[in-house]
Amino acid sequence: MRTSKLEIKRESPIVFPQPVHRREMRNGWEVVAAYKNEGAGPFIVDLSHIPKWDLQGEDLSRRRPADISVPIHSGHCRAEKEMLINVVKWNWAVIWRLSESPADFSREPAFTDVTEAYALLLIIGKDAFSIMEKVTALDLMATSRERPFLALGPVLHIRSQVVVMGNDCPGVFIACPRGYGRAMSDGLLEAGAEYGLCPAGEERLLEWWHALDIA
């Protein structure tokens, strides 16, 4: 008997009010590569589709996901091979895969796929901190902390994980529970309107990431 394979279509909780220039399907997700008239920035990019995992257990420093060492201390991050590993606390880290390259931890009991559990946004540009100051009391410009670093706390009164990267052209990642994704994106766009914040496709992420010259 011939059976057909049902392809699951996954939808981002975020919808930007911007005409799409180019899109593609990836692992069931409709990914926007570029919007029309993206402008000069700052940009907000929807990354809810990227693979995300929770890594939990004792002595995380012994783990090497994708052959990358996990930082020891809470709040520390490691950016390498188009991946971000962020330590929440001694027995919990989160991993974000920022590229199309595959990574499969499904056979590892310490890893849990949480891709669809979280919305993830990225704000890129020199005004990123000015925008974030309007939506959170977190100190994201702390000079005592080496970037990238992770901060935990409310953004727009929504429990969030915030990662700060870059110096000349900073970027701020904001992850929150999926159900708050639309409220988060709408609030950030409103807060960034005076700075010209506009939606951008995934290509802006890759362009910015490669400019950071991360190994």
N, C-alpha and C positions, 0 to 999 in steps of 0.2 A: 504494500500500500504506500502510495506516495504521500508524503506529508510536506507541508509548506512551513518554512521557518518564519515565525512571527517576529518582526523587528520592533523592538520597543523604542518608541520615540520619547525622548526626555526633553522637558521644556525648562528653560531657565525661569526663575521667579521674577526676573527683571526684564522690563520692556522699556527701551529708550524711545522717546518721541523724535526719531531721526530716520530719514530715508536710508535704506541699506544700499551700499554700493557693491559689495561682494560678500557671499556667504558660502558655507560648505557644511556637509553633514559629517559628523565624526562620532563614532561610537554611540549613535542614536541621538546625539545632540546637534541642534542647528547652531553653528558657530558663526558669528559675524566677524569676518576678517577686516572689513573696513566699512565705514559709513560715508555717505556723501557729505561734502562740505565740512570736514572735521575741523578745519581752522588751524590755528597755531598753538592751541593749548591755553591753559592746562586741560588735561584729558581725564575722563573717567571711563574705565574699561570694565566690562562685565566678564568675570572669570569663573562664574559659577559652574561651568562645565568641566574645569580642569580636574584631573584625578586628585583626590585627597584621602589621606589615611590618618587614623589615630594609631599611635604606637604606645603600648602600655606594658608595664612589667618592671621588675627590679633590675637595677644596674643597666640602664639604657646605653651607657657608654660602651657596652660590649657589642651592641648591635651596629651593623654597617649596612643600612638599606642602600641598594644600588652602589655598594662599596664606598659609601660616604659615612664618616664618623659622626656620631650624634654628640652635640655639645653636652657638657656636664652640668652647667648651672642653669637654673630657671631664668627665663627671659632672654637667654642667649639663642642665637640663630646661626645656621650655616647655610650659605648659598653656594651651590656647586652643581655642575652638570645639569643646569636648568631645573634644579630642584631647590626647595626651601625646607629646611628642617628646623622647627621652632620648639624649644623646650618650655612646656607650660609649668611643669613641676617635676620633682625628682623621678616620678614613675609614669610620666605622660608627656609625649611629644606629638606634634602634628607635622605631617609631611604633605607638601603641595608640589605637584609635577607641572611645571610651567612650559611644557612643550608637547608635541605630538609623539615623541619617543615613548615606546611602551615601558611600563614598569609594573610587574605583577607580584604582589605579596600575598596572594590569596591562600597559598599553602602555609603561610607563616601564622601560627596562632596568636602571636602578639600584635598583629596588624588587623585593623578593622577599616573597611572601605566606608568612608563617610562623604563621598562625593556629593550625593543628593541631599545630605543633611544640612549643608551649609551653603549660603550665598557668599560669593567672594567678589569684592570690588577693588579696583586699584585706581588711585589718583596719582597722576604724573604731572610734575611741573614745579616751577619755583614758588608758586603760590599754594602748593599743597598744604603747608603748615598753617597758612592764614585761613584756609578753608576749614581745616580740622579744628582750629581754635574756636570756631563758631559752633561746633557740634559736640565737643568733648572737653572735659577738664584734664584729660591725660596730658602729661608733659612729654610731648613727642620731640621736642628740640633739646632734650637734656644733653648737654655737652659732656657729661661724665659717662655716657653710655656709648660704646662703640657700635656702629651700625654694621650689619642689620641687628635690630633687637626687637623683642616682642613685648608689648604692653597689653594688659588685660583690664577691661573696664567698659563702662557704658559709652556708646556713641549714639547720639540722638535717643538716649535713654534705653538703648538696646544693648544687651550683653554681647560684647564683641572681643575678638582677637585682632590686635592691630600690630602690623610689622612695618618698621621704618627702614628704608634702604636708600643709598645714594647720597651724594653730597652736592655736586654741581647741579644735578637735575634729580631732586629727591622723588621718591615714590612711597606711597603709603597704602598698604594692603589693609582692607577691613573685611573680616569674616564674621558672619552672624548667622543665627539659625535661619534656615531657608524661608520659614513663614514670614520673616521680617524683611526679606530681600527687597521687595517693592517699596516698602516704607523707607528703608535705608537709602535706596537709590534716589527716590524722589526728594528726600530730605537733603542729601548731599548736593544734588543739582540745584536746589533752591538756595542752599548756603553758598554755593560757588558761582551763582549767577553774576554777581558783581565783578568777579574775576574772569568771566568768560569761560567757565567750565563747560565743556561740551563732551558728548559721548564719542568714543573712538573704538575701533575694532581691535581684535587681538594682535594685528600687525604692529600696533603702537607698543604693546607690551614687549614683543620680541625685539623691536628696534631699540627700545630703552634698555632692556636687559643686556643686549649685546654691547651697548655703549658703556655699560658698567665694567666690561672686560672681566667677567667672572670666568674662572677656569671651568 
